[in-house]
Amino acid sequence: MRNMRELGNYMERRYNVPFAEGMEKMDFEAVMGMMVQAEKVLHDFPALQDQVKGMSSARMGEGAYASADLNGRICMNPERIPDRAALMRDYARDVAHGYHPRGSDGSHLLVHELGHQMEAALVNRRYGSGTYAANRAWRKCTVSGEIVAEAMTRLDANWRSHGKETVGRISQVSGYARRNPSETLAECMVDVYANGRRASPLSKAVFSITKERLGGIR
Ligand SMILES: [Zn+2]
């Protein structure tokens, strides 16, 4: 792949994930690096190939690198990701501060967003796409909350929520994972794709449960 158009054609043909508006504003090398990791996730979770409707870019202020919505859009921020070097440098700083999983790097950014799309796929499947109930469950992290709780119980049969153990296990994944269960799930995916067997116990359990729920067939 030599340019954004070729990469977009490939992603659409291979994974049913088209490149939409604004992708030409993104740096090709940065996007290419992220797609190499994203491909592994799309391969392992084929249900995502129906859930994810496309990649786009839009300005979203200084804060966020990217975002994911319930309707299958993944949006990247060209100001936060001006090129590959800046992405790798800024993300490495986040890792150094414990904000993202140790061992992960800027190329794992879309693994995080695809983690959100795993939750979105489960929400849409249960409540129906575009319904009030789906939007509510998405906002309230209903499904990710269930998955994290199930993972905690698998790791400790006597687990009770709101205990010290919960914060401890989530903090092992990353600082950002503490924000809410959706971010926990997304950061667990980054941990697993970055660290494999050396990922934290919580991340491995969340990965397995999410995979069981989403299934192997499209
Ligand atoms: Zn997130």
Boltz pocket constraint, residues with backbone or C-beta under 6 A from the ligand:
constraints:
  - pocket:
      binder: B
      contacts: [[A, 112], [A, 116], [A, 182], [A, 183], [A, 186]]
      max_distance: 6.0
